[in-house]
Amino acid sequence: MSRDSELAAMFFAGALLAAVTAHADESSLVLAAGDGLNKVKSSCAMCHSLDYILMNSPFQNRAGWEKTVTKMIKVMGAPITAEDSAIIVGYLADHYGEDSLPVEGGGS
């Protein structure tokens, strides 16, 4: 592939990514307030929609969220430290686990 073709392909990929990112408007998505919310938003949203939390919450308990976050780190390559992982799992289990109490503003 020529240098011009490589640059054109990179430009196209960047434009496509920008269009997809702009389309993923989550301004109306509200997650439950609580310790760890900012960590969840910054760590999870870098790779996928925060809707995944809401879609998976009916099926997850603490152990399930631990497996999910571990998969994101080990399989998907999410740059999350062990300390941050514990914070994220704690937040998800407390607010979006199958055993959590309903929380106003987006909790299960």
Secondary structure, DSSP 4 states (H G I P E B T S, - for coil): --HHHHHHHHHHHHHHHHHHHHH---TT--PPPSTTHHHHHHHHTTTS-THHHHHHGGG--HHHHHHHHHHHHHTT-----HHHHHHHHHHHHHHHSTTPPP-TTT--
